[in-house]
């Protein structure tokens, strides 16, 4: 009888201990209703964007009374997993990153996206670039026009296979172009993931961020690189040609911050430019109550955010921010279906 009582007591104590551990782990993940954690991709995690990240946090804190914590990352997957598994409440992801997070957890939904100059979703796009070092640019020409034909067999740098403009869009574009030629009729984006003697590219590198992919090119680790305009705008300036047009030449600023500080003055040329849907702020609706989600939407889409020069940076400003203000740019509400064109690329 004593043994049986002892066994019951032991079982009870184990249950209490495990219940306590479970509660503790859950509290650690969600950090309570008084804290909002924002996960950032590697592109926006650099020291040069500290003030821009904190400015968004300050506005949210002032309007909600909640503490905002910033989770910076060095890997796309870390940010995607953080919002999908509830370790982050909000995240700023590319379209492909959002789709991957939503596929992992349908409770992850977009909340707002930056518009184009019109102030609407009609021109809410940025640009995916394929770039080469300017000293090699002429070898990527067919007559007077630039061509991507010579990229086959080259050393190529992507950003991450979870990047929209640093992998999804350029890989689909490359496949669609080369499939028109008989030799590459069976080419798929998966064939571009790694290089080798029997592969499309001789070598494939991943920058981990758009900045990293650009530096791979400028340090001659890669012959061709994919990266986007918005993620490198703070570090480069137009040297020749027209912004975001094939043939445009960009030069790294002499006072460029890391990781471009080691390649100051280097130039690259665009051989392909493709518009891409803008990146959304997304929310884990399992973590964030509906009333708080509505409040966040109201904050994000407010004039206060749109007119904040540390969030939407005027063209003439030297401040390193997340968005440029050329006309009526602002954040507006966005729905899941808006990203269907990116989903279609996988079909």
Kinemage of the C-alpha trace (Angstrom):
@kinemage 1
@onewidth
@group {chain A} dominant
@subgroup {mainchain}
@vectorlist {calphas} color= white
{ca unk a 1} P 0.000 0.000 0.000
{ca unk a 2} L 2.828 2.350 0.869
{ca unk a 3} L 4.562 1.472 -2.384
{ca unk a 4} L 1.381 2.238 -4.336
{ca unk a 5} L 0.962 5.607 -2.570
{ca unk a 6} L 4.588 6.417 -3.253
{ca unk a 7} L 4.131 5.593 -6.928
{ca unk a 8} L 1.069 7.837 -7.184
{ca unk a 9} L 2.948 10.688 -5.495
{ca unk a 10} L 5.936 10.227 -7.802
{ca unk a 11} L 3.687 10.236 -10.876
{ca unk a 12} L 2.007 13.416 -9.636
{ca unk a 13} L 5.322 15.153 -9.053
{ca unk a 14} L 6.589 14.223 -12.540
{ca unk a 15} L 3.381 15.573 -14.068
{ca unk a 16} L 3.775 18.851 -12.165
{ca unk a 17} L 7.414 19.173 -13.218
{ca unk a 18} L 6.636 18.547 -16.890
{ca unk a 19} L 3.659 20.889 -16.791
{ca unk a 20} L 5.917 23.571 -15.342
{ca unk a 21} L 8.534 22.979 -18.033
{ca unk a 22} L 5.893 23.159 -20.739
{ca unk a 23} L 4.516 26.432 -19.406
{ca unk a 24} L 8.016 27.872 -19.134
{ca unk a 25} L 8.904 26.896 -22.716
{ca unk a 26} L 5.657 28.323 -24.029
{ca unk a 27} L 6.221 31.601 -22.167
{ca unk a 28} L 9.764 31.798 -23.531
{ca unk a 29} L 8.530 31.378 -27.094
{ca unk a 30} L 5.711 33.913 -26.902
{ca unk a 31} L 7.239 36.236 -24.281
{ca unk a 32} L 3.778 37.314 -23.183
{ca unk a 33} L 1.215 39.736 -24.573
{ca unk a 34} L 3.275 42.787 -23.620
{ca unk a 35} L 6.121 42.079 -26.082
{ca unk a 36} L 6.212 42.009 -29.887
{ca unk a 37} L 9.199 40.385 -31.580
{ca unk a 38} L 10.045 41.369 -35.166
{ca unk a 39} L 12.242 39.012 -37.221
{ca unk a 40} L 14.413 40.535 -39.943
{ca unk a 41} L 16.065 38.868 -42.936
{ca unk a 42} L 19.869 39.128 -43.245
{ca unk a 43} L 19.450 41.946 -45.789
{ca unk a 44} L 17.862 44.192 -43.152
{ca unk a 45} L 19.855 42.905 -40.172
{ca unk a 46} L 23.033 44.930 -40.738
{ca unk a 47} L 24.426 47.584 -38.404
{ca unk a 48} L 23.703 50.280 -40.990
{ca unk a 49} L 19.946 49.706 -40.567
{ca unk a 50} L 19.824 49.709 -36.760
{ca unk a 51} L 18.190 53.144 -36.596
{ca unk a 52} L 15.651 52.257 -39.291
{ca unk a 53} L 14.636 49.054 -37.487
{ca unk a 54} L 14.451 50.820 -34.128
{ca unk a 55} L 12.368 53.659 -35.571
{ca unk a 56} L 9.647 51.233 -36.611
{ca unk a 57} L 9.862 49.649 -33.160
{ca unk a 58} L 9.551 53.011 -31.430
{ca unk a 59} L 6.369 53.912 -33.333
{ca unk a 60} L 4.802 50.532 -32.569
{ca unk a 61} L 5.775 50.815 -28.891
{ca unk a 62} L 4.326 54.312 -28.603
{ca unk a 63} L 1.014 53.307 -30.170
{ca unk a 64} L 0.526 49.883 -28.569
{ca unk a 65} L 2.251 50.210 -25.206
{ca unk a 66} L 4.058 46.953 -25.937
{ca unk a 67} L 7.793 46.431 -25.913
{ca unk a 68} L 9.304 45.660 -29.333
{ca unk a 69} L 12.259 43.316 -29.637
{ca unk a 70} L 14.229 42.916 -32.877
{ca unk a 71} L 15.433 39.495 -33.947
{ca unk a 72} L 18.179 39.952 -36.531
{ca unk a 73} L 19.396 36.951 -38.525
{ca unk a 74} L 22.218 35.778 -40.760
{ca unk a 75} L 20.138 33.186 -42.596
{ca unk a 76} L 16.821 33.384 -44.472
{ca unk a 77} L 15.620 30.099 -42.996
{ca unk a 78} L 16.074 31.387 -39.427
{ca unk a 79} L 13.739 34.342 -40.043
{ca unk a 80} L 11.181 32.204 -41.897
{ca unk a 81} L 11.168 29.553 -39.167
{ca unk a 82} L 10.937 32.186 -36.423
{ca unk a 83} L 7.665 33.612 -37.717
{ca unk a 84} L 6.281 30.195 -38.718
{ca unk a 85} L 6.904 28.526 -35.355
{ca unk a 86} L 5.864 31.507 -33.236
{ca unk a 87} L 9.244 32.615 -31.948
{ca unk a 88} L 8.537 35.931 -33.700
{ca unk a 89} L 5.251 37.834 -33.862
{ca unk a 90} L 6.021 39.887 -36.961
{ca unk a 91} L 8.594 39.645 -39.736
{ca unk a 92} L 9.714 41.553 -42.791
{ca unk a 93} L 10.091 38.918 -45.511
{ca unk a 94} L 10.376 38.733 -49.281
{ca unk a 95} L 7.376 37.372 -51.179
{ca unk a 96} L 8.943 33.901 -51.466
{ca unk a 97} L 9.915 33.910 -47.797
{ca unk a 98} L 6.338 34.805 -46.861
{ca unk a 99} L 4.956 31.993 -49.032
{ca unk a 100} L 7.309 29.489 -47.396
{ca unk a 101} L 6.339 30.689 -43.905
{ca unk a 102} L 2.629 30.546 -44.801
{ca unk a 103} L 3.042 27.023 -46.185
{ca unk a 104} L 4.586 25.980 -42.861
{ca unk a 105} L 1.882 27.744 -40.835
{ca unk a 106} L -1.267 29.110 -42.464
{ca unk a 107} L -1.691 31.459 -39.489
{ca unk a 108} L 1.202 33.541 -40.889
{ca unk a 109} L -0.427 36.239 -43.011
{ca unk a 110} L 0.682 39.464 -44.699
{ca unk a 111} L -0.300 42.712 -43.064
{ca unk a 112} L 1.207 45.527 -45.155
{ca unk a 113} L 3.517 46.177 -48.077
{ca unk a 114} L 5.278 49.296 -49.353
{ca unk a 115} L 3.695 50.854 -52.431
{ca unk a 116} L 5.388 52.319 -55.453
{ca unk a 117} L 5.556 56.076 -56.148
{ca unk a 118} L 1.812 56.140 -56.936
{ca unk a 119} L 0.946 55.268 -53.354
{ca unk a 120} L -0.899 52.132 -54.532
{ca unk a 121} L -0.143 48.467 -55.174
{ca unk a 122} L -0.154 49.109 -58.924
{ca unk a 123} L 3.567 49.874 -58.942
{ca unk a 124} L 4.585 48.127 -55.705
{ca unk a 125} L 7.640 46.496 -57.224
{ca unk a 126} L 11.405 46.466 -56.891
{ca unk a 127} L 13.941 44.906 -59.239
{ca unk a 128} L 15.890 41.669 -59.456
{ca unk a 129} L 19.259 42.203 -61.116
{ca unk a 130} L 21.721 39.953 -62.871
{ca unk a 131} L 25.039 41.783 -62.734
{ca unk a 132} L 28.607 41.288 -63.925
{ca unk a 133} L 31.792 43.196 -63.252
{ca unk a 134} L 31.923 46.180 -65.589
{ca unk a 135} L 35.335 45.181 -66.921
{ca unk a 136} L 33.724 41.981 -68.264
{ca unk a 137} L 30.461 43.525 -69.475
{ca unk a 138} L 31.256 43.464 -73.198
{ca unk a 139} L 31.533 39.674 -73.140
{ca unk a 140} L 27.827 39.547 -72.254
{ca unk a 141} L 26.746 41.371 -75.399
{ca unk a 142} L 25.234 40.138 -78.618
{ca unk a 143} L 25.900 43.048 -80.925
{ca unk a 144} L 24.751 46.182 -79.117
{ca unk a 145} L 22.377 44.322 -76.800
{ca unk a 146} L 23.164 42.590 -73.522
{ca unk a 147} L 22.451 38.869 -73.437
{ca unk a 148} L 22.406 36.223 -70.703
{ca unk a 149} L 23.593 33.494 -73.111
{ca unk a 150} L 27.205 33.646 -71.828
{ca unk a 151} L 26.220 32.927 -68.196
{ca unk a 152} L 26.151 29.178 -68.862
{ca unk a 153} L 29.277 27.562 -67.454
{ca unk a 154} L 30.124 30.588 -65.299
{ca unk a 155} L 30.523 30.904 -61.529
{ca unk a 156} L 27.157 32.218 -60.326
{ca unk a 157} L 26.065 33.752 -57.019
{ca unk a 158} L 22.504 33.591 -55.716
{ca unk a 159} L 21.324 35.082 -52.406
{ca unk a 160} L 19.442 32.136 -50.858
{ca unk a 161} L 17.083 29.598 -52.346
{ca unk a 162} L 14.399 31.210 -50.129
{ca unk a 163} L 14.961 34.633 -51.713
{ca unk a 164} L 12.408 35.981 -54.177
{ca unk a 165} L 14.617 38.331 -56.188
{ca unk a 166} L 17.844 36.556 -55.272
{ca unk a 167} L 16.780 33.093 -56.462
{ca unk a 168} L 13.125 32.426 -57.309
{ca unk a 169} L 12.691 35.091 -59.978
{ca unk a 170} L 16.177 34.917 -61.569
{ca unk a 171} L 16.277 31.104 -61.613
{ca unk a 172} L 12.843 30.949 -63.256
{ca unk a 173} L 13.900 33.579 -65.788
{ca unk a 174} L 17.107 31.735 -66.637
{ca unk a 175} L 15.258 28.432 -67.059
{ca unk a 176} L 12.526 29.977 -69.219
{ca unk a 177} L 15.140 31.617 -71.447
{ca unk a 178} L 17.404 28.608 -71.930
{ca unk a 179} L 14.577 26.072 -72.331
{ca unk a 180} L 13.872 27.699 -75.676
{ca unk a 181} L 17.145 26.179 -76.853
{ca unk a 182} L 17.074 22.447 -77.587
{ca unk a 183} L 20.089 21.627 -75.427
{ca unk a 184} L 18.369 22.854 -72.255
{ca unk a 185} L 14.813 21.725 -72.878
{ca unk a 186} L 14.666 19.827 -69.576
{ca unk a 187} L 16.342 22.515 -67.452
{ca unk a 188} L 14.660 23.244 -64.084
{ca unk a 189} L 15.367 25.759 -61.289
{ca unk a 190} L 16.578 22.843 -59.154
{ca unk a 191} L 19.334 22.252 -61.734
{ca unk a 192} L 20.742 25.680 -60.817
{ca unk a 193} L 21.084 25.006 -57.099
{ca unk a 194} L 24.625 23.685 -57.362
{ca unk a 195} L 27.455 23.799 -59.874
{ca unk a 196} L 29.873 21.307 -61.324
{ca unk a 197} L 31.338 19.917 -64.525
{ca unk a 198} L 28.018 18.361 -65.555
{ca unk a 199} L 25.887 21.267 -64.276
{ca unk a 200} L 24.564 24.428 -65.913
{ca unk a 201} L 26.916 26.591 -63.819
{ca unk a 202} L 30.521 25.640 -63.127
{ca unk a 203} L 30.084 26.768 -59.520
{ca unk a 204} L 27.164 28.113 -57.478
{ca unk a 205} L 27.643 30.342 -54.440
{ca unk a 206} L 25.131 31.807 -51.975
{ca unk a 207} L 25.711 35.250 -50.512
{ca unk a 208} L 23.302 34.719 -47.593
{ca unk a 209} L 22.026 38.249 -48.250
{ca unk a 210} L 21.698 40.477 -51.301
{ca unk a 211} L 24.683 42.443 -50.068
{ca unk a 212} L 26.664 39.221 -49.727
{ca unk a 213} L 25.811 38.112 -53.263
{ca unk a 214} L 26.922 41.473 -54.661
{ca unk a 215} L 30.201 41.243 -52.751
{ca unk a 216} L 30.731 37.734 -54.154
{ca unk a 217} L 30.677 39.347 -57.590
{ca unk a 218} L 32.867 42.315 -56.727
{ca unk a 219} L 35.519 40.164 -55.047
{ca unk a 220} L 35.558 37.938 -58.164
{ca unk a 221} L 34.344 34.848 -56.350
{ca unk a 222} L 31.522 34.851 -58.898
{ca unk a 223} L 31.341 35.904 -62.542
{ca unk a 224} L 27.629 36.714 -62.410
{ca unk a 225} L 25.423 37.502 -59.420
{ca unk a 226} L 21.737 37.891 -58.649
{ca unk a 227} L 20.656 40.541 -56.140
{ca unk a 228} L 18.099 43.323 -55.889
{ca unk a 229} L 18.196 47.096 -56.209
{ca unk a 230} L 16.621 48.045 -52.875
{ca unk a 231} L 19.057 46.004 -50.772
{ca unk a 232} L 22.174 47.600 -52.254
{ca unk a 233} L 20.905 51.147 -52.866
{ca unk a 234} L 22.474 52.371 -49.620
{ca unk a 235} L 25.934 51.273 -50.779
{ca unk a 236} L 26.094 52.123 -54.502
{ca unk a 237} L 25.504 55.011 -56.865
{ca unk a 238} L 24.663 55.180 -60.559
{ca unk a 239} L 27.849 55.722 -62.582
{ca unk a 240} L 26.449 55.447 -66.113
{ca unk a 241} L 23.170 54.733 -67.887
{ca unk a 242} L 19.615 54.766 -66.550
{ca unk a 243} L 18.510 53.495 -63.156
{ca unk a 244} L 17.246 49.914 -63.229
{ca unk a 245} L 17.832 49.472 -66.938
{ca unk a 246} L 19.948 46.845 -68.661
{ca unk a 247} L 23.413 48.290 -69.274
{ca unk a 248} L 23.333 50.598 -66.244
{ca unk a 249} L 26.669 50.831 -64.436
{ca unk a 250} L 26.791 51.180 -60.648
{ca unk a 251} L 29.767 52.096 -58.492
{ca unk a 252} L 30.283 51.254 -54.816
{ca unk a 253} L 30.425 54.458 -52.749
{ca unk a 254} L 33.795 55.362 -51.265
{ca unk a 255} L 32.300 55.525 -47.758
{ca unk a 256} L 30.133 52.407 -48.128
{ca unk a 257} L 29.407 50.487 -44.940
{ca unk a 258} L 30.154 46.796 -44.411
{ca unk a 259} L 30.279 44.515 -46.287
{ca unk a 260} L 31.001 46.916 -49.181
{ca unk a 261} L 33.766 48.789 -47.371
{ca unk a 262} L 36.345 46.394 -48.833
{ca unk a 263} L 35.197 46.933 -52.449
{ca unk a 264} L 34.782 50.733 -52.505
{ca unk a 265} L 35.033 52.147 -56.020
{ca unk a 266} L 34.327 48.810 -57.741
{ca unk a 267} L 31.811 48.856 -60.592
{ca unk a 268} L 29.240 46.393 -61.895
{ca unk a 269} L 26.922 46.375 -64.927
{ca unk a 270} L 23.354 45.104 -65.168
{ca unk a 271} L 22.754 42.507 -67.884
{ca unk a 272} L 19.164 41.722 -66.852
{ca unk a 273} L 16.475 43.551 -64.840
{ca unk a 274} L 13.174 41.958 -63.735
{ca unk a 275} L 10.403 43.625 -61.669
{ca unk a 276} L 9.416 41.760 -58.467
{ca unk a 277} L 6.507 42.192 -56.027
{ca unk a 278} L 7.468 44.220 -52.956
{ca unk a 279} L 8.292 42.530 -49.645
{ca unk a 280} L 5.564 42.359 -46.985
{ca unk a 281} L 5.448 42.747 -43.247
{ca unk a 282} L 3.765 39.574 -41.997
{ca unk a 283} L 2.193 38.574 -38.701
{ca unk a 284} L 1.710 35.275 -36.888
{ca unk a 285} L -1.993 35.460 -36.039
{ca unk a 286} L -1.611 32.637 -33.500
{ca unk a 287} L 0.612 34.937 -31.443
{ca unk a 288} L -1.061 38.269 -32.152
{ca unk a 289} L -4.672 38.804 -31.125
{ca unk a 290} L -7.072 40.135 -33.753
{ca unk a 291} L -7.490 43.475 -31.952
{ca unk a 292} L -3.695 43.877 -31.858
{ca unk a 293} L -3.392 42.857 -35.526
{ca unk a 294} L -5.905 45.568 -36.460
{ca unk a 295} L -3.984 48.077 -34.366
{ca unk a 296} L -0.717 47.094 -36.063
{ca unk a 297} L -2.344 47.482 -39.481
{ca unk a 298} L -3.585 50.944 -38.514
{ca unk a 299} L -0.089 51.912 -37.316
{ca unk a 300} L 1.745 50.512 -40.334
{ca unk a 301} L -0.538 52.186 -42.870
{ca unk a 302} L -0.674 55.533 -41.034
{ca unk a 303} L 0.548 58.895 -42.326
{ca unk a 304} L 2.892 58.951 -39.333
{ca unk a 305} L 4.803 55.989 -40.773
{ca unk a 306} L 4.576 57.243 -44.361
{ca unk a 307} L 5.946 60.666 -43.382
{ca unk a 308} L 8.660 59.380 -41.044
{ca unk a 309} L 11.952 60.195 -42.774
{ca unk a 310} L 13.776 57.394 -40.967
{ca unk a 311} L 11.350 54.846 -42.437
{ca unk a 312} L 10.547 56.364 -45.834
{ca unk a 313} L 13.798 58.170 -46.598
{ca unk a 314} L 13.778 61.246 -48.896
{ca unk a 315} L 15.874 60.875 -52.043
{ca unk a 316} L 18.349 63.555 -51.013
{ca unk a 317} L 18.926 62.056 -47.556
{ca unk a 318} L 22.088 60.113 -46.683
{ca unk a 319} L 20.231 58.121 -44.006
{ca unk a 320} L 20.229 54.333 -44.496
{ca unk a 321} L 16.585 53.328 -44.374
{ca unk a 322} L 14.280 50.549 -45.519
{ca unk a 323} L 12.246 52.486 -48.096
{ca unk a 324} L 12.830 55.410 -50.455
{ca unk a 325} L 10.416 58.340 -50.654
{ca unk a 326} L 10.274 59.668 -54.196
{ca unk a 327} L 6.585 60.597 -54.334
{ca unk a 328} L 3.603 59.028 -52.516
{ca unk a 329} L 5.196 55.832 -51.213
{ca unk a 330} L 3.653 54.386 -48.059
{ca unk a 331} L 2.635 51.083 -46.479
{ca unk a 332} L -0.804 49.749 -47.441
{ca unk a 333} L -2.804 46.680 -46.475
{ca unk a 334} L -2.173 43.576 -48.566
{ca unk a 335} L -3.887 40.203 -48.825
{ca unk a 336} L -2.448 36.718 -49.313
{ca unk a 337} L -3.738 36.449 -52.900
{ca unk a 338} L -1.582 39.368 -54.042
{ca unk a 339} L 1.419 37.038 -53.922
{ca unk a 340} L -0.086 34.426 -56.259
{ca unk a 341} L 2.145 35.500 -59.194
{ca unk a 342} L 5.181 34.388 -57.150
{ca unk a 343} L 3.429 31.100 -56.329
{ca unk a 344} L 2.852 30.574 -60.038
{ca unk a 345} L 6.630 30.560 -60.629
{ca unk a 346} L 6.828 27.207 -58.827
{ca unk a 347} L 4.332 25.521 -61.158
